[in-house]
Amino acid sequence: MGKIVGIDLGTTYSLVAYMDATTNEPKCIVGPYGSALCPSIVSVDADGTIVTGEAARRRLLTQSERTIYSVKRLMGRAPEDIKDELKIFPFRIEPTSTNVIRVRLGEKVFTPSEISAFILRELKSWAENFFGEPVDRAVITVPAYFNDAQRQATKDAGRIAGLEVLRLVNEPTAAALAYGLHKQKRGKVAVYDFGGGTFDISILKLISTDEGDIYQVLSTNGDTHLGGDDIDNALLVLARAEIQKQFSLDLSAHPETVQELRKALIRAKHDLSSATKASIQVALPAGLIYSREISLREFDELIRPIVARTMEPVRKALADAKLAAKDMDEVVLVGGSTRIPLVRKTVGDYFGRPPHCELNPDEVVALGAAVQADILDSGVKTMLLLDVTPLSLGIETMGGVVAKIIPRNSTIPASAQEMFTTGVENQTAIDLHVLQGERELAKDCRSLARFQLKVPPGPAGLARVEVKFLIDANGILQVAARDLRTGQEHSIEVQPSYGLNDAEVERMLEESIEFAEQDFSERQLIEARNEADTILKATERTLQREDLSQLSREERSNIDESVANLRAAVAGTDYKEVRAQIDKLNEATTHLAELVMNGALQTALQGKRLDEV
């Protein structure tokens, strides 16, 4: 079998990590752009080429209608669930989407699972380049409050990417694994996980025994639609309103400008993590400029309601664990949004102690996933992970009421059963409607599946039907129903209402294999184009700024010809030709580079004595 890795499939960034056998510590794998963070962004070029990560992020500004970010917020959700998001996010949902959202990028249509699979495939290639051998197994993290449909959609993405998903691990639990290994601390720990698109709080108990360490999740709570994106959106709403008022300009018809504005606002948000003020300046259509300064105090007031929303799940999680804030021995911060000073202050004030943030909040979840992957791979018994199911599971009964079979915060794997009967004379079948949620009525809970069990006709109340629920270690549900009188049985692995069926997943998987060679060639072309783009821009800047009087007419002609040839190659689809033209331009600009270097040295040495050099 190939290597096994841990993957944090994030809203804003995704990471892949492994357990280093020499140090027995988890480490993140650095990608081709020199960072362990892979932007969770996918773009589709006009020729159908799929671009992922850093290369796709650059296209947000130039090809916004072909590029998607924050796709995690769409996983396992129906079009009805995200109608409010469409007012802010530039998602182009196919009108034909019913249960499964389908997003249009250019001329192509994809499900969120397919788009996430492109990100997973990119991380898989990072790992394979790093190890020099195949990577075919992974532990993938999900928000603790992901429901069954969202978990199933994540597993689908793994399968489409060619990965065997050994386990889905809740993100705060993964963080606790990394933290526990790092700190060697024991006791009750609150893990506050505020990421790009989701918020989770988990209350854990870290116990040491003679046999090893036990990581027991006591309770979990959260909001899968609350994260740093909401802070970005609040800034965006403010800026767009100011632009409308100041310039009478509606940016709805200018998606590229909206992306440029969003980029500037995110940069300001990052600056305010370490400064008391930040500047925002964006070029608008018609030569207009939007410019303003935002102070930390103004920023805090804008985002205070968003940060306050995270505290209600915190209170609920503590109540479910039957603990108070003062009972916590440690508080651990996870997720990029925890770098915001107001977040750290709010959490510290609530728990009465400064939270831990010494581990990189962006990397800690991936590191924990690598720890769990190693446990599963090596069969290590010295660490036991006891996770919980975040939402109650049950069956709809007469009158549309929910009979809860497995309550939320039950330790998984878990199983439970209940007895049901018929409610109508001579009923020949029982309709079983599987639900997830905390509400009392079926209409207020999320529908997971429906199936039917045949029963012999008879008086109402005569049939005895046992319904059994089994949740596996991934938090995914199986349901079985059996008529105790006849022995007739029906069981299903719940295919959520918003999941993909097996045929769709198989088709996507076959396409990923069929186009693997094409994907690799496209990747080489993308990388060559990126390099060419950098070189062309550098050459143009030099030709515009430098004194070129020492260049011969022939040299300048060769450079111009090489630039034109490289541009033509970039417009084509032959990466070898792009590479060849890059080499020719490098050769043509050798003397130019020498002149620039000599000029820089003369400037640096001007007016200095020999003994000062």
N, C-alpha and C positions, 0 to 999 in steps of 0.2 A: 504494500500500500504506500501511497505518497505521503508527504508531510501533512501535519495537522497544524492549524493556526487558529487564533482567536481574532474575531472581527467585530469592531464597533461600527455598525451601519448607522451613521448619524444623519441628522437633518441637514446640518451645515457642512460638517466634515466627517469622513470615514477613515478608519485606521485598521491596520492589520499588525498583529503581534505574535510572538512565538516565545517559547521557554528556552532560554540559553542553557544548554546542558553543562557548560563549563562553570558558569556562575550560579546556576540554579535560580536565576532571576528572569522575569519576563522582560522582553524588549520589543519596542516598536520597530517596524521595518521602514526605512527611509525610501521614498520613491525617486523617480528620475529627476524631479525638480529640486531635490535636496531637502525635502520636508517629509515628515511622517504623516502629515495631514493631506488627505486627498479630498478636494472640494466635492461635495455630493451634487455635482452638476453634470448634466448630459445634454449634448447638442447633436443635431443631425444636419450635416452639410447638404447642399443642393443635390449632390450626386449620391446621397444616401449613406455617406460615411458617418459612422458613429464616433463622436468625440467625447471623452470623459475626463473629469478631474480638472486640473489646472488649465489644460488647453481649452476645455469647454467654458471655463469661467471667463476667459478672454472674449468669448463669443457672446456673452450676455449683453455686451454693449453694442455689438455690430450685427448680431443675428438673434435678437431677443425672441422673435416668433418661432425660432427653431431650437430654443434652449430652455431647459427646465431646471429649477432648483427647488429645494425643500420638498422633494417628492415623498419623503417619509410621512408627511402630513396627509397624503392621499391613500396610504397603504390600508387596504381592507375597509375602505369607506365607500359609501354610495354618493352619487351626484347631489342628492338632497342634503347630505351631511356637510357639504363644503360650499353651499350657495353663498354664504356670507364672505368666505375667503375670496371668491371670484371678484369681489369689488376692489380688492387690493392686489392679489396675486395675478399675474398675467397667464394663468392656466387656460388653455383652450380645450375645453372638454367637448368631445364628440357628442352631437345631439342624440345619436343613437345609443349612448351609454345608458344602461339600465342598472343592474345590480353591480357590475364591475365598471369602475371609471375607466374611460379610455381617453388618452390625451393626444392631441394632434401636435406634432412637431414638424413644421414644413408640410411635406406631402405624405408623411407617414403617421400611423396611429399606433400607440403603445399603451399597455396597461402599466400601472405603477410598479407591479412586480417585475415586468420586463425592464423598465427603466432602472430599478434598483439592481437588477441582475447585471446591467452594464457596469455599474459601480463596483459590484462584487467581483466581476470578471477582471476589472482593472487592478483591484487589490490582489487578486489571485495571481495575476501576471507579475506584480511587484514581488510577491513571495517566491514565485518560481524562478525569477531572475536572481533573487537573493540566494536561494538554496541550490540552484542549478539542477533541480529535479521537480517532478510534478507535485502539485499541492491539490488534493482532491477531497479533503475533509476539513470541516470548520465548526467551531462554536461561534454562534452569532448572538449578539446581545440585542435585547428589545426593551423598550420602556416597561417598567413593572406594571403599568396600568394599561398596556396593550390588551385588547380583548381577543377572543378566539379568532375572529376574522383577520385582525391585524397580524397575529402570530402566524396564521396559515399563509397569509400573503408573503410574509418574510421567508417562510420555509420554501414557498414556491419560487421566490427570487433566487434562493440558494441553489435549488435544483436546476433552474434555467441557466444559472452561471456555471453549471458543471461541478457543484460542490455537494458532497454528502453532509447535510447539517446534522451533526451528532447531538447537538443540544441547543435550545434557545435559553439563554440565561438573562434574567432581569438585570438591567443596567446597574441599579444601586447595589445589587448583590455582587455583581462582578467587581464593582468599585471596592466593596468591603473585602473581597478576596485579596485584591492587590494591596489594600491598606493594611489588612491583618498580617499579610506576609511581610510587608515593609516595616511596620511598627512593632510587631510582636506584642501587641496590646490585647487585653481581654476585657470583657464587660459589655455593657449595653451601648450600642452605637447608633446614632441617627445619621443616615446618609441622605443629604439634601442634594438632589440632582436636577440642576436647572440648565438644560441644554438649549439648542437652537430652536427646536420645535415642540419639545415635550418637557413636562415637569413631573418628577417622582420624589416621594419621600418613603424611605423604608426604615423600619426600626428592627435592628438585629441584635442578637446575643452571640458573642464570641466566647466559646467555652473551650478550655483545655482539659483533655482527659488522658489517661494512660495510653489509650489507643491512638490519640491524635487530636486534631482541632475540629470543632463543630461550629459551623456558621449557620445559625438558626434565624430565619426571618420570622419575626413575631407579627408584623403587620406591614401593609404597604398601602399607599394611597397616591393620588396624583391627578394629572390632567394631561391627556395626550394632545391637547390643543392649546398649550401654554408654553411659551419659550422666548428665546431671544428674537425670533421672527416678529413677535408681537411688539417688542420694543422698537424694532426697525420700522414696523408698520405705523406705530404711534408717531415716530419722527417723520415718516413719509407723509402721513395725513397732515401734520402740522406744516411741513414745508410746502406741500401742494396748495394748502389753503392760503398760505402767505403769498405764493406765486400768483395764485388766482386774484387775490386782492390787490397786489402791487402792480401786476402787469396785465391783468384781465386775460390771463393765458391759462387755458385748460390743457393739461398735459396728457389727457386721455388719448389724443391722436398722435402722441409722440413717445412710443414705448422705449426707444433708445435713450431719450432724455430721462425718462423715469428711472431706467437702470443706472444711468450716470449719477443721478441724484441719490438713488439708494446707496450706491457705492460710496459717495461722499459722506452720507449720513452714518453709515456703518463705520467708516474711518473715524468720524468725530466721536462716535460711541466708544470705540477702542481707546481713543486719546483720553477720554474722560475717566478711564480706569486709573490713570496715573497723573492727570492734570486737573486744574480747577476750571479750565475753559478750553474750548476748541473752536476752530474756524471752519466754516462751510462755504465753498465757492463753486458754483456750477454754471457752465455755459448753457444758455437756453436758446431756443430757436429765435430767428430774426436778430441775432447779435446781442441779445439781452444777457445780463449776468445776475444770477441770484447769489447774494453774498450776505452772510450774517455770522455772528459769533454766538455760541451757546455756552452758558456757564454750567458748572456742575450743579448748582442750586436749581436752576431752571430744568435741567435734565432730570434731577431727582423728583421734582414735583410732577413732571410729565409721566414718569414711569412708576411713581409710588402706587397707583391703583393696581398695576400689573404685578409688582412685587408683593403687594398685600394679598393678591389672589393665591399666591403660593402658600400662605400661612394657614388657610382653612384646611387643605389636605394634611398639613403637618399636625394640626390639632386633632383631626379625625384619626390619623394613624396612631398617635399617642393614646387616644381614647380606646381604640381597638386593641392595643397592646396592654391596656390597663396600667399605663405608666404616665408620669408627669414629666415636664421638660427638665426639672431638677434631677430626675432619676438617670439621665443620660450621662455616661462616663466620658463619651467622646462625641463630637459632631464633625462630620467629614463633608467637605464641599466637592461637588463633581459638576462638570459641564462648564463651557466657556462663559456662560452668563453669570457665573459666580465670581467672576473677576470684577464685577460692578461694585463699587464701594457701598452703595445703598443696600445691595443684597447681603453683603457680608455683615454690615451693621445690623440689619433687620434680624438675621439669623442669630448673631451673637447676642443681641439684646433679649431675644425670646428664650434662648437656652441658658443665658446667664454666664456664658464663657466664650472666648474667641474660638471660632471654628478652625479645624485643621485644613490647610490648603497647601501643604508643602509638596504633595504629589501634584504633578502637572494635571490640572482638571480636564484638559483635552485628551490626555493619554490614559488616564487611570482605568477607564472602563475597558479599553482594548487590552490593557495589561492583565486585568482580572479575567477576561475571556481566555487569554493565553494560559493562565493558571488552570482554569477549568478544563481547557483542551488537553493540557498535560496530564491532569488527573484522569481523564477519560482514556487517554492514549496509553498511559503507563500502568493504569490500574492501581495507582497509589491509594492506600487506604488511610493515610494519616490525616486527610482532610475530607470532611463530610459537609456537603452543602444541602441545607434543608430550606427550600424556597416555598412560597405560598402562591395560591391563585388569587388574583386581585379582585375578581368579581364573582358574585354568587351565580350558581347555575341551577336551573329548575325546569319544570314542565308546566304548560298552561293547563288549568283544570276548568271545570264548568264555571261559566260566568266570566271567563277571561281573567281569572285570578292565577297568580304564579305560586306554585308549590316549590319552594326552594329545597333542593336535594343536597347540594354541596355549598355551604355558606362561604362568603369571601374570607380570605386569610386562612383558609385550610391548608395545611402543609401538603405539598405534592411530592411524589405521586399520591393520589387520593382516590378512594372509591366509596360510593354510598348507594343505597337502593331504597325505593319506596314502593308501596303497594297501591295500585289504582284499580278501578272497576268501571263498569258501564253505567251510564246515566239515563239510558233510554231503553224501552222494551224492545226486544228482538234486534238489538244492535248487532251488526255483523263485522264491524271493524272499529278499532280505536285509533283516532288520529292523535299522534304524539307531536307536540310542538315544543322544541327545545329552545330555551331562552337564557339570556345572560343579562344580569343587571340587578340593581338593588330595589327597584320599584315593585309595588305590590300587584300592579295590573300588567297583563301581557302587552298591551298596546304601548306601554311606557318603557318596555325593555327591548333589548336587541334580539331579533330573531336569528337563531343559528341554523336550525334545520327543522324540517317536517318529514315524518314518515308514518306509515300505517301498519298496524298489526291486525290480522284477521282473527276474529273470535267467533265461535258458534253462536247462533241466535239463542236468546233466552231472556229470562226476566231481568229487569234492571237491577244492578248490584250483585248479580250472580258471578260474573267473571272475576277472576283474580289475576291481575297482570302485574308482574314485578318489573319495574324499570330500574336499571342499574347504570350509574354514571361512573366512568373511569377517566381520570385526568392523568396523562403521562408526565414525565419530567420536563417536557417542553411547555406544559400548560395547555396542551391540545386535548380535546375531549373525544371520548368514544361513548356511545349510548347503545344499550341493549334492552330489549323488551321481550318478556316471555310470559305466555299464558300458562299459569301453573296447572290448570285443569287439563289442557290438551298437550302441553309441552311444546307448542308452536313458538318459534323464536324469530326475532328480527333484530339485527344489530348493524350499526353503521359507524364509520369514523366520520364525525360531523364535518361535512363540507360547508363552510359558512356561506351565508347568503351572498357575501361580497367576495368570495374566493374564486379562484379559477378551477375549472374541472380538470381531471387528469389528462384528457385529450388535448386541452389547450396548453398545459404545462409540457406535455410530451412534444407537441409541435414546436414550441419555443426552444426546447432542449435540442431537438433535432436540427433546428435552424442554427443554433449556436455552434454545433459540431460541424454542420455543413459549411458554415461560413467562417470557421476558425482560421483557415489559411488566409482567406480574404481579409478577415479582421486584423490579422498580424501585418499583412501588407499595407492595410490602411493606416495602422498605427505607425509603421515606418515612414509612410508618406506624411502623416501629420507631424511627426517629430522633425522630418527634413524641412517641411514648410515652416515650422516654428523657428528653426535655426536660420533658415533663409530670411525670414521676416526680420529677425534681430540684426542680421548682417546688413541687409538692405537699408534699414533705418539708420544704423551706425554710419554706413557709407554716405548716405544722403546728408546727415548732420555734418560730417566732416567736410564734404564738398561745399556745403553752404557757409561754414564758419571759418575754415582755414584759408591762409594765404597760399594759393596754388600756383604762384608765379614760377616756382622751381620745377613744376611738372611740365614735361614736354607735351606738345600737341598730340603726339602719338600715344603717350601714356594716358592722357585724358580721354582720348578716343577709345582706347582699349577698355578703360574703366566703364565708360558709358555703354559700350557694346556688351561688356560682361554683365552689367546691371540689367540691361534689356533682356539678355539671354536668360538670366536667372529669373526674372519676372515671368518670362514665357514658360519656363520650366515649372515654376510654382503653380501656374494656371493649369498645367497638365496633371497627369495622374501617375507619372513614372518617377518614383522616389530616387531611383539610381541616377536619372538625368538631373534631378534637383541637386543631389550630392555632387555630381560632376561639375555643375555650373557654380556651386559654392566654392569648390576648389579653384576653378578658373578665376572667379572674382577675387579670392584671397591672393592668388598669384599676381593678378593685375594691380592690386592695391598694395603690394609689398613696399614699393618705393614711397607711396603716399604715407603709409604707416611710419616709415623711417623719418620722413619729414615732420610728421606730427610729433613723434617722440623727441626729435632733436629740438623742435620749437619749445616743447614743454620743459626740456632740460635747460635750455638757454634762459627761459623765463625764471625758472627756479634758482639758477645760479647767478643771475644778474646782480652785480654790485657786491658779490662775495669774494673774499680772499681765498687762496688755495687752502690755507690752514683751517678755514671754516667749513670746508666741504667734507 
